[in-house]
Amino acid sequence: MTSFVDHLQFLPVPSVRGVRQPDGDHRPGGLGMLTIAERLERRGWTPRIEDIGFDKRLPEKRIAESYARSIADGVLSAWDRDRFPIVLSRVNHGALGVVDALAPEVALLWVAPRLEYARPGLLRRPAFDRRTLALVTGRAGRDSLAVQPRRVAASRIVVVDASRAPFGERRDFLADGGRIVAGSRPEELRAALDEVGAGTWAVHVDLSALEAGAAPNADEARPGGLAPQAVVAAVEALPEVTIRCLTLARYDLNRCDPRVTLETLVALVEAGARAAGGQPRPGAVDELQEA
């Protein structure tokens, strides 16, 4: 694997429920990719943008696999070009492409209020966007369009939060070797990460896990969530490892006032990039902060 200094590669998944989201003031697709890139440029980073979009309406399972192929190629290509890959996604299953690119070596640090570990059955058919970790681990099957679907065992996944996960999903995930820690218990988090003992990690943050005051544009903004600094601390708690990808999911900067959520996103991107070994250009001036 190559290294990078300040170059970041943004990969978008601007689709939800099978439909590409319309562009807006923080385009494309409400992800805020251009806004985030401009902000990071002022802070000394060199962002690159790869606009990935499928305009034809498709069943969500199919469009998820289309994005998975593009994201997997983008993640590997980013490292080939000495860039740190960052996936910006309207849905958690944007992580499928990350796993296809990096598994089985990679482990997952997954920050989210839900586990999404339900297995579809004859009478129980959870929505597709509520099955991401089940798909990632192989507990639920991928669509037939998946080209090279890969898996990460539950024993290589550490979930932070899961405060809104049903009891049955928590029980099954733990029984399969997964680990769940509260964001308010950093000592337990470090122990869980050490137990996995992985040399490479991918970090996935569902912004709905954060407190509403820090991410009002999250899909399920709620009081009482995690402070952004707790997530930053979780990333910094990773042992001497390599972070291969960062995913930020389930937010829309086109809703309401995006400034607070934007600042949170920038802080999380910088934490991931620094933990992966990146450094911004020295002497950069943050014009927004000065203003």
N, C-alpha and C positions, 0 to 999 in steps of 0.2 A: 504493500500500500504506500502511496506517495503522501506527502504532507502539504500543508498550505500555510500561508501567512495571514492574508486578509481577505482572500477571495471566497465569496459565498455564492452558491447556486440555488436559486429558488425554483421549486417545482410545484405547480398548483394543481389542485383537484377541485375546480369550481363547479361541482355538480352535486345535486342532492335529489334523491328519489327519482333518479333516471333522467333528470333535466339539468342542463347547464344553466347556471345562474346568470342573470343579465349583468352586463357591465354597469358600473356606477361611478360615483366620484372617486372611489378608491379601488378601481378596477384592477385586474379582471375578476369578474364574478363575485364582487363584494369581498374578496379575500384581502384586499389592501396591499397587494404585492408591490405596486408602484409606490404607494405611500411609504411602506416599510423600507423599500430599497432606498428611496430618497433620504429618509431619516438616518439610515445606517451609513449612507455615503458621507453625510456630514459628521458622523462619528468615527470616520477613518476606515470604514470597511469598503470593499469593492464588490457590490452585489451584481450578479448576473441573473437574468430572468429568462426562463424557458416557458413560453405560454403553451400549455397543453389543453386542448378543448375538443369535445365531441358534440357538435351541435344537434345531431339527430337524437330525438328522444328514444331511449332504449329501456328495457327492463333493468332495474337497478343492478341485479346480479351481472348482467352483461356489460353495462357501462363500467361497473367496478373492475371487471377483468380488463377492459380496454385501458383504463387508467393504470391498473397494476402493471401491465406490460410497459407502458410509457414511463411510469415512475421507476420501475426496476432498471430500465435502460438509462434513465437520467441519473440515478444514484451512482451507478457504476461509471458512467461517463464523467460525472463531476469529479470523482477521485482521479480518474485518468488525466484530467485537466488541472489537477491541484486545486480543487474547489470543494468546500464543505457543503453537502447537500442539505437543504431545508425544504421539507414538504409543507405547504400550506393547504389545508383541506377543509371543505365544508362538512365532511363526514369522517368518522373514525376509520372506515374501511379503506381510506387512502393508505393505511399502513400495510395493506397487502403487498403493494409493490416494493416497499422497503424490505419486507421479509423475503420476497422472491429474490431480491438482489443480494441479500446479506446472509440469509440462513444457509446452513445450520449453525455456523460459528457464532452468530450474534446472539446476545441476550437482550431482553426488553425491560426497560424501566418505563412503566405505563402509569401515567397520572390521570385518573378519571373518576367521576362519581359512580359510574356503573361498570359492571364487569363485562357485560355482553358475552356471556359464556353459555347461553342457553343452546341446547341441542334440539333441532327441529324434530317433531314427532308427528304421528298421524293426527292427533287431536290438538297439538300445541305447535303453532307456527309463528314464532316470534318474528317481528319485522326484520328484514335483512340488515338494516343498520343497527340492530341490537344483537348481532352475532359475531362481531369482529374478532374477539379473542377466541371464540369457538372455531372460526375459520382459520385463524393464525395457527392454532395448535392442532388442527385436524379433527377436532371434536365434531365439527360440522363440515360438510363437503363443499368444496369450491365448485364453481360453474364449469361446465364442459369446455368453455372458451379459454380457461386458464391454460397457458402455454407451458410454463415450468413452475407449477405451484410448489412452494416449499413450506416447511413447518418449523415452528419454534416450540419445543416442549414446554408445558406449563411449569416444569421445574426450573426453567430458565427465564421466567417472567416474575418481576417484582411489581406489584400494583400498589400505588400510593393513593389512599382515600377509599374508594369503593363504598362510600357511606350510603349510597342509594341502591346498592346491589341486593337483590332478593336473597333470602336465606339459602334457598336451594342452590343458586349459582355459587355463592360463597363456599358452601359445603363441598360441591363438586370440584371447584377450582382448587381448594386446599387439598382435597383427597388426591388430586392428580399431581400434587407436588408444588403447586403455585404458592406464592407468598404475598400476603396482604399486610400493609402497615399503615398506620395513621400518619398523616402529615405532621402531626404535632409531636411525634416520637422519633427524633433523628437518630437516637442510639439504636432503636430497633431497625431502622432503615439501613444503617451501616452494617449491622449484623446480617440482615437479609442479603444485602449485596455481596458481602464477603462469602456467605454460604453458597451462592451461585457460582462464584469463582470464575466468571467469564473474563476473557481478555478483550472482547469487543462488545459494545453496547449500542443499541438504538434507543433514543428517548422519544416518547410520545406523550404529548400534553393535550388533553381535552380541556379547553378553556372553561367548560362548565364546572370543572372542579374548583375554580378560583372563586374567591369572594366577589360578589356582584360589584362592589365599589372599585375593584381592580380590573374587572372585565365585564362592563355592562353590555357589551355587544356579543357576549357568549350566547349560544343557542338556549341554554337553560340557566341564565344568570340567577343567582340565588344568594341570599345572605348566609353567612356562616361557613362559607367555603374557605379554601386555603389562601393564605397570603402569597403573592408572587415570590416573596423572599424564601418561603418554605420550599417552593419548587426549585428555585435557584440553589438552595442549600442541598436539595436532593440530588441535583446534577453534580454539584461540587463534592458530594459524598461518595461518588463513584470512586472505587479504588484506582490504583495506577493502571488505567485502562485506556483504550482508544474508543471514543464515541464516533460512530460511523455515519449517523444521520439524526436529524431532529425533525419531528413532526409536530405542528401546531394545528389543532383541529377544532371545528364546531364553533365558529364565530362568523360574524358578518359586519364588517366595518361600515357598510352602507346604512345600518340601522342606528338612528339617534346620533349622538355625538361620539365620534370614534376616538377622540384624543386620548382618553384614559386607557382604553383598550390598546391603542397603538403604542403607548408608552410601555405597557405591560409586555406586548409582543416583542418590542425592541429589546427589553431587558432579558427576556427568555432567549432570544436569538443570540445575544451577546454572551450569555452564560454558557449556552451550548457550544458556541464557536470557540470560546476561550478554553473550555474544558477539553475540546478536541485538539487543542494546541495552537489555535489561531491567535493572532494579535492584530489590532488595528494599526493603521499607519501612525507613526508618531507625529505629534503636533497638530492633529486634526482638531478643528473648531466646530463645536456643536452649536450651530446658529439658533436652532429652536430653543435650546436650553438657555442660551445667553439672552434671548428675547424674553 
